[in-house]
């Protein structure tokens, strides 16, 4: 028997670009198909060939579901086909002509055919750049510019090949508190090699992070206005505001990475009470009382990019709400009104409702 894989694979994929089908050519009666993600078997099934060909479908769904369950952004993927092992019985006769049959316990080594180990980066969207080109030129966020409160923090993530050289720098725009109205610039250069192993590299930045860089270099007390952040050919613009957000959420973005959304919005808290009334004598009482609290949010005007990015939060598998400086609680988002226009005249506002997943309330 002979089995061979027909589908060609690239060395690395965004999960959205994974082949929808993988085919094997075989003259075996059946094939056992196993799919491994992060060296764990996540799928197994027996297939029977048609015209000596077996086709496995929904590859992307299988891989992405496993990555979501394991909270993976970068992983490996492998598909293995195993031919059935023929077990030939041993037949013997005794003196009286009785027939005895047994199976040899030493089985043959099964014949297998597999793909190479393929690297996969989780991504819900396709890109015309192709997987490898996108990963080498983009951060793992759909935003190209970010408005960040000075009290907030930002996680910047990107895929990095081992020992990859890059022009890694930050051009910082700042003011002296002693000289208001004048904007200065300072270029900070980082290590050109991010990592010695292939992985997702994350960096936590904030206003204080960049302020410390400028203050140490210029021996001054600065106020950072914005930063042009660059890792290789990846670029991201960060702007800082003194305005404090009215709501903060954390959610898994399109790359299965936790991002923080600082919203400038209005929130209306609505309480629904469902209870049954009964009268005993002249006394009225309530029982079976259920209290449901939901928070209705309407954002301030958003840019097109901000609105498209926030849509990821509205449909995310996991959304958390900070309840203090250390703890977060899972929430559920519902009643979504998302109409994103590319018009220059119409303001974009998103509306949604949320409640705590466990039904509780926090002080």
C-alpha positions in Angstrom: 0.0 0.0 0.0 1.1 3.6 -0.6 -0.2 6.9 0.7 1.0 10.4 -0.2 -0.1 13.9 0.7 -1.3 16.0 -2.2 -1.7 19.4 -0.6 1.3 21.7 -0.5 1.9 23.8 2.6 3.8 27.0 3.3 6.2 27.2 6.3 3.9 29.6 8.2 0.3 30.7 8.0 -2.1 33.1 9.5 -4.9 30.8 10.6 -7.3 32.5 8.2 -5.1 31.5 5.3 -4.9 27.8 6.2 -6.0 25.5 3.4 -9.7 24.7 3.8 -9.0 21.1 2.5 -6.1 18.7 2.8 -6.0 15.7 0.5 -4.2 12.3 0.5 -3.8 9.9 -2.4 -3.9 6.3 -1.3 -4.6 2.7 -2.4 -5.4 1.7 1.2 -8.9 0.6 2.1 -9.1 3.3 4.7 -7.0 6.0 6.4 -6.9 7.1 10.0 -6.5 10.9 10.1 -5.0 12.7 13.1 -4.5 16.4 13.5 -2.1 17.8 16.0 -2.0 21.4 17.3 0.8 22.3 19.7 1.8 18.6 19.7 -1.6 17.6 21.1 -4.0 15.5 19.1 -7.2 17.6 18.6 -8.9 15.5 15.9 -9.1 11.9 14.8 -11.3 10.1 12.4 -11.4 7.2 9.9 -11.8 8.1 6.2 -12.6 5.9 3.3 -11.1 6.9 -0.1 -13.1 7.8 -3.2 -11.2 7.2 -6.4 -8.2 6.6 -4.3 -8.3 10.0 -2.6 -9.2 11.2 0.9 -10.1 14.8 1.6 -10.2 16.4 5.1 -12.2 19.6 5.3 -12.7 22.4 7.8 -9.0 22.5 8.7 -9.1 26.2 9.7 -12.0 25.6 12.1 -10.3 22.6 13.8 -7.0 24.5 14.3 -8.6 27.8 15.4 -10.9 26.0 17.9 -7.9 24.3 19.4 -5.9 27.5 19.6 -8.8 29.3 21.3 -9.2 26.5 23.8 -5.5 26.6 24.6 -5.2 30.4 24.4 -2.5 30.2 21.8 -1.3 32.9 19.4 1.6 31.0 17.8 1.5 27.2 17.5 2.4 24.3 15.3 0.1 22.2 13.1 0.5 18.7 11.7 -1.8 16.3 9.9 -1.0 12.5 9.9 -2.5 9.7 7.8 -2.1 6.1 9.0 -2.8 3.1 6.9 -4.6 0.1 8.6 -2.4 -2.8 9.7 -3.3 -6.2 8.3 -3.5 -8.8 11.1 -3.1 -12.2 9.5 -4.3 -15.1 11.7 -2.1 -18.1 12.4 -4.0 -21.3 11.6 -2.9 -24.7 13.1 -4.3 -28.2 13.3 -4.0 -30.8 16.0 -3.9 -34.6 15.7 -7.6 -34.9 15.7 -8.0 -32.4 12.9 -9.3 -29.6 15.1 -8.6 -26.1 13.8 -7.0 -23.4 16.0 -6.6 -19.8 15.0 -4.9 -16.9 16.8 -3.7 -13.4 16.0 0.0 -12.7 16.1 0.6 -10.2 18.9 3.6 -8.7 17.1 1.9 -6.3 14.7 3.5 -4.7 11.8 4.6 -1.1 12.1 1.7 1.0 10.6 2.5 3.0 7.4 2.1 6.7 8.0 2.3 9.9 5.8 2.2 13.4 7.3 2.7 17.0 6.5 5.7 18.9 7.7 5.3 20.7 11.0 3.6 24.0 10.0 3.7 27.2 12.1 0.4 29.0 12.6 -0.4 32.4 14.0 -4.0 32.9 15.0 -5.8 35.5 12.9 -9.5 36.0 12.2 -8.9 38.1 9.1 -7.3 37.4 5.7 -4.9 39.8 4.1 -3.8 40.5 0.6 -0.2 40.7 1.8 0.0 37.0 2.5 0.8 35.4 5.8 4.6 35.7 6.0 4.7 39.3 4.5 2.0 40.5 7.0 3.7 39.0 10.0 7.0 40.7 9.0 5.4 44.1 8.5 2.5 44.4 11.0 1.9 44.3 14.8 -0.7 41.9 16.0 -3.4 44.4 16.2 -5.7 46.0 13.5 -5.0 49.5 14.8 -2.4 51.7 13.1 -2.9 54.5 15.6 -3.9 54.5 19.3 -5.2 57.1 21.7 -4.0 56.2 25.2 -4.8 57.9 28.5 -1.7 58.8 30.4 -2.7 56.5 33.2 -3.2 53.6 30.8 -1.0 50.8 29.5 -0.6 49.3 26.1 0.5 45.8 25.2 2.3 45.7 21.8 2.8 42.3 20.3 4.5 41.1 17.1 5.8 37.8 15.6 9.6 37.6 15.5 11.8 35.1 13.7 14.8 33.9 15.6 17.7 36.4 15.6 15.9 38.6 13.1 17.6 42.0 12.6 15.5 45.1 12.6 15.4 48.9 13.0 13.8 49.0 16.4 13.2 52.5 17.7 10.8 55.0 19.1 10.5 58.6 18.0 9.1 60.4 21.1 7.4 63.8 20.9 7.5 65.6 24.2 7.3 68.9 26.0 9.2 70.4 28.9 6.9 71.4 31.8 9.1 74.5 32.1 8.7 75.4 28.4 5.0 74.8 27.5 4.0 75.2 23.8 7.3 73.9 22.4 7.5 70.3 21.1 10.8 68.4 21.1 11.7 65.0 19.7 13.9 62.3 21.0 14.8 59.0 19.2 15.3 56.0 21.4 16.9 52.9 19.8 16.4 49.4 21.1 18.2 46.1 20.5 18.0 45.1 16.8 17.4 41.5 17.7 14.2 40.9 19.6 14.6 37.2 20.5 16.9 34.2 19.9 13.9 31.9 19.4 10.9 32.2 17.1 8.0 33.5 19.2 5.4 36.2 19.8 7.2 39.2 21.5 5.1 41.5 23.7 6.1 44.8 25.2 4.1 46.8 27.8 4.3 50.5 27.2 2.7 53.6 28.8 3.2 57.3 29.2 5.5 56.7 32.2 7.5 54.2 30.1 8.4 56.8 27.4 8.6 59.6 29.9 11.3 57.7 31.9 13.3 57.2 28.6 13.2 61.0 27.8 13.9 62.1 31.4 16.9 59.9 31.8 18.4 60.9 28.4 17.7 64.6 28.7 17.7 65.1 32.4 14.4 66.9 32.3 10.8 66.6 33.5 8.9 65.8 30.4 5.3 65.4 29.2 5.1 62.9 26.3 2.6 63.9 23.6 3.0 61.0 21.2 5.3 58.2 19.9 6.1 56.7 16.5 6.9 53.2 17.5 8.9 51.0 15.0 10.0 47.4 15.1 11.6 46.5 11.8 9.1 47.6 9.1 6.2 47.6 11.6 5.0 51.1 12.6 2.5 52.2 15.2 1.4 55.7 16.2 0.6 56.3 19.9 -1.1 59.5 21.1 -1.5 60.4 24.8 -4.5 62.3 26.4 -5.1 63.8 29.8 -8.7 62.7 29.6 -9.6 59.8 31.8 -11.6 56.9 30.2 -15.1 56.3 31.5 -15.0 52.6 30.9 -12.2 50.0 30.5 -12.4 46.5 29.1 -10.0 43.7 28.3 -10.7 41.3 25.5 -9.2 38.7 23.2 -8.6 40.4 19.9 -8.4 39.0 16.3 -5.0 37.5 17.1 -6.1 35.8 20.4 -4.2 38.4 22.4 -5.6 40.3 25.3 -6.0 44.0 24.4 -7.3 46.8 26.6 -10.0 49.1 25.3 -10.2 52.5 27.1 -13.6 54.0 26.2 -14.8 57.5 26.4 -18.5 56.9 26.7 -21.8 57.3 28.6 -23.3 54.4 30.5 -26.8 53.9 31.6 -27.5 51.2 34.3 -30.8 49.5 34.0 -32.3 47.2 36.6 -35.1 44.8 35.7 -37.0 43.2 38.6 -39.1 40.1 38.0 -41.2 38.9 41.0 -44.5 37.3 41.9 -47.0 39.0 44.1 -49.3 37.1 46.5 -51.9 38.2 49.0 -52.5 36.3 52.2 -55.3 37.8 54.3 -54.7 41.6 54.0 -50.9 41.2 53.7 -49.3 41.5 50.3 -45.9 39.8 49.8 -43.4 39.2 47.0 -41.6 36.0 46.2 -39.5 34.4 43.5 -37.8 37.7 43.0 -35.1 38.0 40.2 -33.0 41.1 39.7 -31.1 41.7 36.5 -28.7 44.6 36.0 -27.4 45.6 32.6 -25.1 48.4 31.6 -26.0 50.2 28.3 -22.9 51.9 26.8 -22.8 54.5 24.0 -19.3 55.5 22.9 -18.0 58.9 22.0 -17.4 59.5 18.3 -14.9 57.0 16.9 -12.7 56.9 13.8 -13.3 54.2 11.3 -10.3 52.2 12.4 -11.3 52.5 16.1 -14.8 51.3 15.4 -13.6 48.3 13.3 -11.2 47.4 16.1 -13.9 47.7 18.8 -16.1 45.3 16.8 -13.6 42.6 17.8 -14.5 43.3 21.4 -18.2 43.1 20.8 -17.8 39.6 19.2 -14.8 38.4 21.3 -14.9 34.9 23.0 -13.6 36.5 26.2 -14.2 40.0 27.6 -13.1 41.1 31.1 -14.0 44.2 33.2 -11.4 45.5 35.7 -13.1 45.8 39.1 -10.0 47.2 40.9 -6.3 47.6 40.3 -5.7 43.9 40.5 -8.9 41.9 39.7 -11.0 41.5 36.6 -14.4 39.8 36.2 -15.8 38.2 33.0 -18.7 40.0 31.3 -21.2 39.1 28.6 -21.9 41.7 25.8 -25.4 41.8 24.2 -27.8 44.1 22.4 -25.1 45.3 20.0 -25.7 48.2 17.6 -22.7 48.5 15.4 -23.0 50.5 12.2 -19.5 51.5 10.9 -19.5 54.0 8.0 -16.6 55.3 6.0 -18.4 58.7 5.5 -16.4 61.8 6.5 -19.6 63.5 7.6 -21.4 60.9 9.8 -20.2 60.3 13.3 -19.6 56.6 14.3 -20.9 55.6 17.7 -21.2 52.0 18.9 -23.9 50.9 21.4 -23.9 47.8 23.4 -25.1 46.3 26.7 -23.1 44.2 29.1 -23.5 42.4 32.4 -21.3 40.3 34.7 -21.2 36.7 33.6 -21.9 35.3 37.1 -24.8 37.8 37.6 -23.1 39.6 40.5 -22.5 43.3 41.0 -19.3 45.0 42.1 -18.9 48.1 44.3 
